[in-house]
Amino acid sequence: MRDRTLPLMLTLVAAQLVVMLDSSILNVALPSVAEDLDLTAVGTAWVLNAYFLTFGGLLLVSGRAADIFGRRRMFLT
């Protein structure tokens, strides 16, 4: 059992790292986006809200798809 646990944990940690990088990269790019689009602080907040609402909605859809098609199949896709 131990032989299967380590690769599985490394895969899950890598996936979580990608999700965290995806969420935090917007904070890095946001000043450039705001400058290029001439956004105010309110406009910048709307960009963040739109991104995270879309991200959260897709997480719900992906979770339901994983219930239907199987977790392993969805994770490998």
PyMOL commands that place a pseudoatom at each C-alpha (Angstrom):
pseudoatom trace, name=CA, resn=MET, resi=1, chain=A, elem=C, hetatm=0, pos=[0.000, 0.000, 0.000]
pseudoatom trace, name=CA, resn=ARG, resi=2, chain=A, elem=C, hetatm=0, pos=[2.857, 2.380, 0.767]
pseudoatom trace, name=CA, resn=ASP, resi=3, chain=A, elem=C, hetatm=0, pos=[4.154, 2.126, -2.803]
pseudoatom trace, name=CA, resn=ARG, resi=4, chain=A, elem=C, hetatm=0, pos=[0.918, 3.639, -4.128]
pseudoatom trace, name=CA, resn=THR, resi=5, chain=A, elem=C, hetatm=0, pos=[0.521, 6.296, -1.466]
pseudoatom trace, name=CA, resn=LEU, resi=6, chain=A, elem=C, hetatm=0, pos=[3.553, 8.442, -2.250]
pseudoatom trace, name=CA, resn=PRO, resi=7, chain=A, elem=C, hetatm=0, pos=[2.860, 8.967, -5.990]
pseudoatom trace, name=CA, resn=LEU, resi=8, chain=A, elem=C, hetatm=0, pos=[-0.781, 9.673, -5.210]
pseudoatom trace, name=CA, resn=MET, resi=9, chain=A, elem=C, hetatm=0, pos=[0.111, 12.266, -2.581]
pseudoatom trace, name=CA, resn=LEU, resi=10, chain=A, elem=C, hetatm=0, pos=[2.672, 13.917, -4.858]
pseudoatom trace, name=CA, resn=THR, resi=11, chain=A, elem=C, hetatm=0, pos=[0.084, 14.142, -7.631]
pseudoatom trace, name=CA, resn=LEU, resi=12, chain=A, elem=C, hetatm=0, pos=[-2.503, 15.695, -5.321]
pseudoatom trace, name=CA, resn=VAL, resi=13, chain=A, elem=C, hetatm=0, pos=[0.024, 18.160, -3.894]
pseudoatom trace, name=CA, resn=ALA, resi=14, chain=A, elem=C, hetatm=0, pos=[1.064, 19.171, -7.419]
pseudoatom trace, name=CA, resn=ALA, resi=15, chain=A, elem=C, hetatm=0, pos=[-2.575, 19.690, -8.399]
pseudoatom trace, name=CA, resn=GLN, resi=16, chain=A, elem=C, hetatm=0, pos=[-3.206, 21.847, -5.331]
pseudoatom trace, name=CA, resn=LEU, resi=17, chain=A, elem=C, hetatm=0, pos=[-0.073, 23.860, -6.086]
pseudoatom trace, name=CA, resn=VAL, resi=18, chain=A, elem=C, hetatm=0, pos=[-1.344, 24.581, -9.596]
pseudoatom trace, name=CA, resn=VAL, resi=19, chain=A, elem=C, hetatm=0, pos=[-4.707, 25.732, -8.203]
pseudoatom trace, name=CA, resn=MET, resi=20, chain=A, elem=C, hetatm=0, pos=[-3.008, 28.038, -5.691]
pseudoatom trace, name=CA, resn=LEU, resi=21, chain=A, elem=C, hetatm=0, pos=[-0.697, 29.458, -8.367]
pseudoatom trace, name=CA, resn=ASP, resi=22, chain=A, elem=C, hetatm=0, pos=[-3.684, 30.033, -10.623]
pseudoatom trace, name=CA, resn=SER, resi=23, chain=A, elem=C, hetatm=0, pos=[-5.494, 31.926, -7.878]
pseudoatom trace, name=CA, resn=SER, resi=24, chain=A, elem=C, hetatm=0, pos=[-2.497, 34.027, -6.881]
pseudoatom trace, name=CA, resn=ILE, resi=25, chain=A, elem=C, hetatm=0, pos=[-1.239, 34.871, -10.378]
pseudoatom trace, name=CA, resn=LEU, resi=26, chain=A, elem=C, hetatm=0, pos=[-4.133, 37.265, -10.822]
pseudoatom trace, name=CA, resn=ASN, resi=27, chain=A, elem=C, hetatm=0, pos=[-2.805, 39.387, -7.966]
pseudoatom trace, name=CA, resn=VAL, resi=28, chain=A, elem=C, hetatm=0, pos=[0.530, 39.615, -9.752]
pseudoatom trace, name=CA, resn=ALA, resi=29, chain=A, elem=C, hetatm=0, pos=[-1.004, 40.556, -13.107]
pseudoatom trace, name=CA, resn=LEU, resi=30, chain=A, elem=C, hetatm=0, pos=[-3.737, 42.823, -11.746]
pseudoatom trace, name=CA, resn=PRO, resi=31, chain=A, elem=C, hetatm=0, pos=[-1.756, 46.100, -11.683]
pseudoatom trace, name=CA, resn=SER, resi=32, chain=A, elem=C, hetatm=0, pos=[-0.814, 45.687, -15.352]
pseudoatom trace, name=CA, resn=VAL, resi=33, chain=A, elem=C, hetatm=0, pos=[-4.382, 44.779, -16.309]
pseudoatom trace, name=CA, resn=ALA, resi=34, chain=A, elem=C, hetatm=0, pos=[-5.765, 47.759, -14.402]
pseudoatom trace, name=CA, resn=GLU, resi=35, chain=A, elem=C, hetatm=0, pos=[-3.276, 50.106, -16.050]
pseudoatom trace, name=CA, resn=ASP, resi=36, chain=A, elem=C, hetatm=0, pos=[-3.862, 48.778, -19.566]
pseudoatom trace, name=CA, resn=LEU, resi=37, chain=A, elem=C, hetatm=0, pos=[-7.654, 48.943, -19.228]
pseudoatom trace, name=CA, resn=ASP, resi=38, chain=A, elem=C, hetatm=0, pos=[-7.666, 52.218, -17.247]
pseudoatom trace, name=CA, resn=LEU, resi=39, chain=A, elem=C, hetatm=0, pos=[-9.601, 50.611, -14.391]
pseudoatom trace, name=CA, resn=THR, resi=40, chain=A, elem=C, hetatm=0, pos=[-10.401, 52.278, -11.109]
pseudoatom trace, name=CA, resn=ALA, resi=41, chain=A, elem=C, hetatm=0, pos=[-10.240, 50.419, -7.806]
pseudoatom trace, name=CA, resn=VAL, resi=42, chain=A, elem=C, hetatm=0, pos=[-13.899, 49.478, -8.251]
pseudoatom trace, name=CA, resn=GLY, resi=43, chain=A, elem=C, hetatm=0, pos=[-13.234, 48.161, -11.753]
pseudoatom trace, name=CA, resn=THR, resi=44, chain=A, elem=C, hetatm=0, pos=[-10.310, 46.146, -10.471]
pseudoatom trace, name=CA, resn=ALA, resi=45, chain=A, elem=C, hetatm=0, pos=[-12.538, 44.650, -7.779]
pseudoatom trace, name=CA, resn=TRP, resi=46, chain=A, elem=C, hetatm=0, pos=[-15.031, 43.664, -10.480]
pseudoatom trace, name=CA, resn=VAL, resi=47, chain=A, elem=C, hetatm=0, pos=[-12.281, 41.907, -12.422]
pseudoatom trace, name=CA, resn=LEU, resi=48, chain=A, elem=C, hetatm=0, pos=[-11.353, 39.928, -9.305]
pseudoatom trace, name=CA, resn=ASN, resi=49, chain=A, elem=C, hetatm=0, pos=[-14.985, 39.112, -8.547]
pseudoatom trace, name=CA, resn=ALA, resi=50, chain=A, elem=C, hetatm=0, pos=[-15.666, 37.977, -12.105]
pseudoatom trace, name=CA, resn=TYR, resi=51, chain=A, elem=C, hetatm=0, pos=[-12.606, 35.738, -12.082]
pseudoatom trace, name=CA, resn=PHE, resi=52, chain=A, elem=C, hetatm=0, pos=[-13.354, 34.097, -8.745]
pseudoatom trace, name=CA, resn=LEU, resi=53, chain=A, elem=C, hetatm=0, pos=[-17.077, 33.665, -9.457]
pseudoatom trace, name=CA, resn=THR, resi=54, chain=A, elem=C, hetatm=0, pos=[-16.242, 31.972, -12.750]
pseudoatom trace, name=CA, resn=PHE, resi=55, chain=A, elem=C, hetatm=0, pos=[-13.613, 29.837, -11.034]
pseudoatom trace, name=CA, resn=GLY, resi=56, chain=A, elem=C, hetatm=0, pos=[-16.057, 28.814, -8.299]
pseudoatom trace, name=CA, resn=GLY, resi=57, chain=A, elem=C, hetatm=0, pos=[-18.806, 28.041, -10.799]
pseudoatom trace, name=CA, resn=LEU, resi=58, chain=A, elem=C, hetatm=0, pos=[-16.488, 25.846, -12.826]
pseudoatom trace, name=CA, resn=LEU, resi=59, chain=A, elem=C, hetatm=0, pos=[-15.435, 24.037, -9.653]
pseudoatom trace, name=CA, resn=LEU, resi=60, chain=A, elem=C, hetatm=0, pos=[-19.083, 23.158, -9.022]
pseudoatom trace, name=CA, resn=VAL, resi=61, chain=A, elem=C, hetatm=0, pos=[-19.562, 21.938, -12.587]
pseudoatom trace, name=CA, resn=SER, resi=62, chain=A, elem=C, hetatm=0, pos=[-16.317, 19.954, -12.431]
pseudoatom trace, name=CA, resn=GLY, resi=63, chain=A, elem=C, hetatm=0, pos=[-17.367, 18.368, -9.144]
pseudoatom trace, name=CA, resn=ARG, resi=64, chain=A, elem=C, hetatm=0, pos=[-20.665, 17.241, -10.624]
pseudoatom trace, name=CA, resn=ALA, resi=65, chain=A, elem=C, hetatm=0, pos=[-18.885, 15.897, -13.712]
pseudoatom trace, name=CA, resn=ALA, resi=66, chain=A, elem=C, hetatm=0, pos=[-16.535, 13.962, -11.412]
pseudoatom trace, name=CA, resn=ASP, resi=67, chain=A, elem=C, hetatm=0, pos=[-19.575, 12.445, -9.701]
pseudoatom trace, name=CA, resn=ILE, resi=68, chain=A, elem=C, hetatm=0, pos=[-20.967, 11.359, -13.063]
pseudoatom trace, name=CA, resn=PHE, resi=69, chain=A, elem=C, hetatm=0, pos=[-17.825, 10.238, -14.892]
pseudoatom trace, name=CA, resn=GLY, resi=70, chain=A, elem=C, hetatm=0, pos=[-15.611, 9.272, -11.961]
pseudoatom trace, name=CA, resn=ARG, resi=71, chain=A, elem=C, hetatm=0, pos=[-12.939, 11.132, -10.041]
pseudoatom trace, name=CA, resn=ARG, resi=72, chain=A, elem=C, hetatm=0, pos=[-9.989, 9.393, -11.632]
pseudoatom trace, name=CA, resn=ARG, resi=73, chain=A, elem=C, hetatm=0, pos=[-11.215, 9.978, -15.178]
pseudoatom trace, name=CA, resn=MET, resi=74, chain=A, elem=C, hetatm=0, pos=[-11.886, 13.671, -14.511]
pseudoatom trace, name=CA, resn=PHE, resi=75, chain=A, elem=C, hetatm=0, pos=[-8.559, 14.201, -12.755]
pseudoatom trace, name=CA, resn=LEU, resi=76, chain=A, elem=C, hetatm=0, pos=[-6.610, 12.661, -15.615]
pseudoatom trace, name=CA, resn=THR, resi=77, chain=A, elem=C, hetatm=0, pos=[-8.491, 14.650, -18.272]
for i in range(1, 77): cmd.bond("trace and resi %d" % i, "trace and resi %d" % (i + 1))
show_as sticks, trace
zoom trace
